[in-house]
Amino acid sequence: MNLPKVVSREEWLEARRALLEKEKEVTRARDMIAAERRKLPMVRVEKEYRFEAPNGTVSLLDLFEGRRQLIVRHFMFGPDDDEGCIGCSMQTDSVGELAHMWARDTTFVLVSQAPQAKLQPFKARMGWTVPWYSSFGSDFNYDYEVSTEQGESPGVSAFVRDGADVFFTYSIFDRGGDIFKNFYNYLDITVLGRQEDQLEHPWDWWRHKDRYDVEGAAVPGDNWWNGTRYQS
């Protein structure tokens, strides 16, 4: 294990102050990107998408639950899968209390192609309260580029409504979704960091949260993500 050298508190403070200036640059750059993101043009959603809810069929507008904005986590869970994607599950674990988004007039939901008969047992197993809808039989996943002929990809999309008119404003995919895994943000401030450098793939250590103590359980394979769009 290659640990940093041991120095005096004064030497550490000097090095920390130098790094702080770089961290501030990154923070300002992130603020600038966020401001530019908010200025992107938007696209009116003309197609009538239908989703399966636990208690019936709903529209894209219904997913807003009356709020002004909607965030959709495109959760990889296909009709033939027995459980949800490990990476998407880890991101869902990181969402936290939805009341904080609701307070900003924003709804957060999961959307997958698997039917509710599969989604609800897995949701109960994970202990989630996030609303989860099935897009099975619709073009939604394909139109928002998370389902292609090459397979499935994870992603997050944002929408806004003006009355009954819905507009698409943004999507982010794959490595860009690291920002939604809060545990990475914490690991990144530690000496050992993410501890992924020696792995063949960064996701080789990922598990569903109830599988870490099960020997040989939930080892990722080609069936859960083809990895073709993962960018460093």
BADO-152327 format. One line per field, with one value per residue (C-alpha): z, y, x; residue number from 1; residue in three letters. Coordinates in steps of 0.2 Angstrom, whole numbers, plus 2048, in hexadecimal, padded with zeros to 3 digits. Last residue first. Layout:
<atoms>
c3	c(Z;...) $
c2	c(Y;...) $
c1	c(X;...) $
pos	c(NUM;...) $
code	c(ALA;...) $
</atoms>
This chain:
<atoms>
c3	c(7A2;796;798;788;783;795;790;7A0;7AA;7A0;79C;7AE;7BF;7CE;7D8;7E5;7E6;7F9;800;80C;7FE;7F8;801;7FA;7E8;7E3;7DB;7DC;7C9;7C5;7C1;7B5;7B4;7C6;7CC;7CB;7D4;7E6;7E6;7F0;7FB;803;806;7FE;7EF;7F9;7FF;7EE;7E8;7F5;7EE;7DE;7D4;7CE;7C7;7BA;7AE;7AC;7A4;79E;7A0;799;798;794;78E;78E;794;790;79D;7A6;7A1;7A6;7A8;7A4;7AA;7A5;7AE;7A6;7A6;796;78F;77F;76F;765;770;781;78B;77D;782;773;776;789;785;776;780;783;794;79B;7AD;7BB;7CC;7D9;7E6;7F7;7F6;802;7F6;7F8;7F7;7E7;7E0;7E4;7DB;7CB;7C6;7C6;7C1;7B0;7AB;79F;7AC;7B3;7C4;7CA;7D1;7D3;7D4;7DB;7E5;7F5;7EC;7E9;7FC;800;7F6;804;7FE;7EB;7EF;7F0;7DF;7D8;7E0;7D8;7C7;7C9;7CE;7C0;7C6;7C9;7C0;7AE;79F;79F;7A1;7B1;7AD;7B6;7AC;7BB;7B6;7BD;7BC;7BE;7C1;7CE;7CC;7CE;7C0;7BB;7B6;7A7;7A1;7A0;7AC;7AB;7BB;7CE;7CF;7C0;7AE;7A3;793;788;77D;771;76F;77C;779;778;783;77F;78B;797;7A7;7A1;79F;7B1;7B7;7AC;7B5;7C6;7C2;7BC;7CC;7D6;7CC;7CE;7E1;7E2;7DA;7E7;7F5;7EE;7F2;803;807;803;80F;81C;81B;81D;82D;834;832;825;822;810;807;808;7FB;800) $
c2	c(827;822;814;813;801;7FA;7EC;7ED;7E0;7D0;7D3;7CF;7D7;7CB;7CB;7BF;7B6;7B4;7BE;7CC;7D9;7D3;7DD;7EE;7E7;7E5;7F0;7EA;7E7;7F8;800;7F3;7E8;7ED;7F4;806;804;808;816;822;81A;82A;830;83F;835;828;835;83B;829;824;832;828;835;83E;82E;830;838;828;820;82D;83E;845;857;862;858;863;85E;869;867;877;87B;86B;867;857;850;840;834;825;813;809;7FB;7F0;7F2;7F4;803;806;815;821;82C;827;815;814;81E;814;80B;7F8;7F7;809;803;80F;811;81E;81F;816;80A;7FC;7F2;7E2;7EC;7F4;7E3;7DC;7EC;7EC;7DA;7DA;7EC;7E7;7E9;7F7;803;815;81B;82C;83D;84B;85D;86C;871;86B;85A;859;85A;84F;841;83B;832;82F;825;814;818;81B;80A;801;809;802;7F1;7F0;7E9;7D7;7C8;7CF;7CA;7DA;7E5;7EE;7FC;80B;81B;827;834;845;84F;862;86D;862;85A;848;84B;839;83D;848;838;82F;822;810;807;804;800;80C;806;814;81C;828;834;83B;84E;851;863;865;870;87C;87C;88B;880;876;886;88A;879;87A;88A;883;874;87F;88A;87A;873;883;883;871;878;886;879;86E;87C;87F;86C;86C;87A;873;862;86B;874;864;85B;84E;83B;835;830;81D;811;800) $
c1	c(7BD;7AF;7A3;798;79C;79A;78F;786;77C;77E;791;795;796;799;789;78E;79F;79E;78F;794;793;783;775;77C;77C;78E;79B;7AD;7B0;7A8;7B8;7BD;7CD;7D0;7E1;7DC;7CB;7D0;7C3;7CE;7DB;7E0;7CE;7C5;7C0;7B7;7AB;7A6;7A6;799;78E;78B;782;792;798;789;795;79E;78E;781;77B;76A;763;754;745;735;724;714;706;70A;71C;725;737;741;752;75A;766;76F;774;777;76E;772;77B;76B;767;75F;764;763;755;74A;74E;74A;739;734;726;722;72B;72D;72B;72A;733;72F;73D;739;748;74A;755;74B;73B;741;746;734;72D;737;734;721;722;728;73A;73E;744;740;745;73E;743;737;73C;733;742;73B;737;74A;74E;73F;746;752;761;766;775;76D;765;777;77D;76D;771;783;77D;770;75F;75A;753;756;74B;740;74F;755;762;75B;759;758;74B;74B;73B;738;729;720;70F;714;720;71E;70C;713;71C;70B;704;6FE;6F8;6FB;70D;711;713;718;711;71A;710;71D;71E;72B;731;743;74E;75C;76B;76C;76B;77A;784;781;785;795;79A;797;7A2;7B0;7AF;7B0;7BE;7C8;7C4;7CB;7DB;7DD;7D9;7E8;7F4;7EC;7ED;800;803;7F8;801;812;80C;804;815;818;815;816;807;802;808;800) $
pos	c(232;231;230;229;228;227;226;225;224;223;222;221;220;219;218;217;216;215;214;213;212;211;210;209;208;207;206;205;204;203;202;201;200;199;198;197;196;195;194;193;192;191;190;189;188;187;186;185;184;183;182;181;180;179;178;177;176;175;174;173;172;171;170;169;168;167;166;165;164;163;162;161;160;159;158;157;156;155;154;153;152;151;150;149;148;147;146;145;144;143;142;141;140;139;138;137;136;135;134;133;132;131;130;129;128;127;126;125;124;123;122;121;120;119;118;117;116;115;114;113;112;111;110;109;108;107;106;105;104;103;102;101;100;99;98;97;96;95;94;93;92;91;90;89;88;87;86;85;84;83;82;81;80;79;78;77;76;75;74;73;72;71;70;69;68;67;66;65;64;63;62;61;60;59;58;57;56;55;54;53;52;51;50;49;48;47;46;45;44;43;42;41;40;39;38;37;36;35;34;33;32;31;30;29;28;27;26;25;24;23;22;21;20;19;18;17;16;15;14;13;12;11;10;9;8;7;6;5;4;3;2;1) $
code	c(SER;GLN;TYR;ARG;THR;GLY;ASN;TRP;TRP;ASN;ASP;GLY;PRO;VAL;ALA;ALA;GLY;GLU;VAL;ASP;TYR;ARG;ASP;LYS;HIS;ARG;TRP;TRP;ASP;TRP;PRO;HIS;GLU;LEU;GLN;ASP;GLU;GLN;ARG;GLY;LEU;VAL;THR;ILE;ASP;LEU;TYR;ASN;TYR;PHE;ASN;LYS;PHE;ILE;ASP;GLY;GLY;ARG;ASP;PHE;ILE;SER;TYR;THR;PHE;PHE;VAL;ASP;ALA;GLY;ASP;ARG;VAL;PHE;ALA;SER;VAL;GLY;PRO;SER;GLU;GLY;GLN;GLU;THR;SER;VAL;GLU;TYR;ASP;TYR;ASN;PHE;ASP;SER;GLY;PHE;SER;SER;TYR;TRP;PRO;VAL;THR;TRP;GLY;MET;ARG;ALA;LYS;PHE;PRO;GLN;LEU;LYS;ALA;GLN;PRO;ALA;GLN;SER;VAL;LEU;VAL;PHE;THR;THR;ASP;ARG;ALA;TRP;MET;HIS;ALA;LEU;GLU;GLY;VAL;SER;ASP;THR;GLN;MET;SER;CYS;GLY;ILE;CYS;GLY;GLU;ASP;ASP;ASP;PRO;GLY;PHE;MET;PHE;HIS;ARG;VAL;ILE;LEU;GLN;ARG;ARG;GLY;GLU;PHE;LEU;ASP;LEU;LEU;SER;VAL;THR;GLY;ASN;PRO;ALA;GLU;PHE;ARG;TYR;GLU;LYS;GLU;VAL;ARG;VAL;MET;PRO;LEU;LYS;ARG;ARG;GLU;ALA;ALA;ILE;MET;ASP;ARG;ALA;ARG;THR;VAL;GLU;LYS;GLU;LYS;GLU;LEU;LEU;ALA;ARG;ARG;ALA;GLU;LEU;TRP;GLU;GLU;ARG;SER;VAL;VAL;LYS;PRO;LEU;ASN;MET) $
</atoms>
